[in-house]
Amino acid sequence: MSKEKLIRKFDKQARLYEVRRKKKSERVWREKLISCAKGRVLEVSVGAGANFHYYSKDVQVTAIDFSPEMLNKAKQAAVEIGIQAEFIHSDVESLSFPDESFDTIVSTLSFCGYEDPQSVLGAFQKWCKRDGQILLLEHGISSNRIIGGLQTIVDPLFKKVVGCRLNRDMVQILQQSNLHINKMENYMFGAVHLVWAAPNKN
Ligand SMILES: C[S@@+](CC[C@H](N)C(=O)[O-])C[C@H]1O[C@@H](n2cnc3c(N)ncnc32)[C@H](O)[C@@H]1O
């Protein structure tokens, strides 16, 4: 699917993501992870700003999304919730920042969408400060064989309708990256991962 088509698909889902933000969907996971963010924060693929409720008021967020409709919802959320945020309309996969620009990099439910997830993790390593942190809430193929099998069957339809992959092996993607994983918690039969990581800069 072309990027333009994918962007239009996410544009159409912006209202739904706003409703989910207001309902505080995934509250427990988001609160646990996002409360750890500090300093200058990069949030990639911000959607409608579902994480904004959980940032401490003293962080400065740079939020990116390639969907203009999602970005509009996220801008409204930042004003409503009162967080300091600037917004960049861009494809995360073609963006660059100077090395060591951020204290914290946040991604929630975004690795299901990238063409090359490994290269996005590589970029995080560069953009994150040496003593910074990378916080992830991602989903992927379940460690349960039956559920994983069902995810693989549904994957092509899900990709077509929603724009995301359902059966990426996030644990393998993380293991193959150069990130240092400090802690990982797995939920929903091993299909949802909360990750506290750090760049591995030798
Ligand atoms: C599944 S939603 C998750 C939104 C939000 N992070 C959350 O936790 O609710 C995926 C978001 O990533 C954005 N996205 C996907 N691929 C992207 C890319 N390559 N560059 C920028 N944004 C992207 C979509 O527009 C959408 O807002």
The ligand as a Tripos MOL2 file, in Angstrom:
@<TRIPOS>MOLECULE
LIG
   27    29     1     0     0
SMALL
NO_CHARGES

@<TRIPOS>ATOM
      1 C1         -2.2000    2.6570   15.6560 C.3       1 LIG1
      2 S1         -2.0540    4.3920   15.6620 S.3       1 LIG1
      3 C2         -1.3670    4.6970   17.2820 C.3       1 LIG1
      4 C3         -1.5040    6.1310   17.7220 C.3       1 LIG1
      5 C4         -0.9340    6.4580   19.1010 C.3       1 LIG1
      6 N1          0.5070    6.2740   19.1620 N.3       1 LIG1
      7 C5         -1.6140    5.6720   20.2210 C.2       1 LIG1
      8 O1         -0.9360    5.0350   21.0110 O.co2     1 LIG1
      9 O2         -2.8580    5.7310   20.2780 O.co2     1 LIG1
     10 C6         -0.6790    4.6190   14.5910 C.3       1 LIG1
     11 C7         -0.3410    6.0740   14.3320 C.3       1 LIG1
     12 O3          0.9090    6.1130   13.6730 O.3       1 LIG1
     13 C8          0.8560    7.0200   12.5980 C.3       1 LIG1
     14 N2          1.8900    6.5330   11.6650 N.ar      1 LIG1
     15 C9          1.9900    5.2870   11.1270 C.ar      1 LIG1
     16 N3          3.0900    5.2000   10.3640 N.ar      1 LIG1
     17 C10         3.7090    6.4070   10.4310 C.ar      1 LIG1
     18 C11         4.8890    6.9360    9.8530 C.ar      1 LIG1
     19 N4          5.6650    6.1960    9.0530 N.pl3     1 LIG1
     20 N5          5.2300    8.2150   10.1380 N.ar      1 LIG1
     21 C12         4.4490    8.9810   10.9350 C.ar      1 LIG1
     22 N6          3.3010    8.5500   11.5130 N.ar      1 LIG1
     23 C13         2.9390    7.2650   11.2530 C.ar      1 LIG1
     24 C14        -0.5710    6.9690   12.1220 C.3       1 LIG1
     25 O4         -0.9460    8.1230   11.4140 O.3       1 LIG1
     26 C15        -1.3180    6.8210   13.4380 C.3       1 LIG1
     27 O5         -1.5970    8.0790   14.0020 O.3       1 LIG1
@<TRIPOS>BOND
     1     1     2 1
     2     2     3 1
     3     2    10 1
     4     3     4 1
     5     4     5 1
     6     5     6 1
     7     5     7 1
     8     7     8 2
     9     7     9 1
    10    10    11 1
    11    11    12 1
    12    11    26 1
    13    12    13 1
    14    13    14 1
    15    13    24 1
    16    14    15 ar
    17    14    23 ar
    18    15    16 ar
    19    16    17 ar
    20    17    18 ar
    21    17    23 ar
    22    18    19 1
    23    18    20 ar
    24    20    21 ar
    25    21    22 ar
    26    22    23 ar
    27    24    25 1
    28    24    26 1
    29    26    27 1
@<TRIPOS>SUBSTRUCTURE
     1 LIG1         1 GROUP 0 **** ****
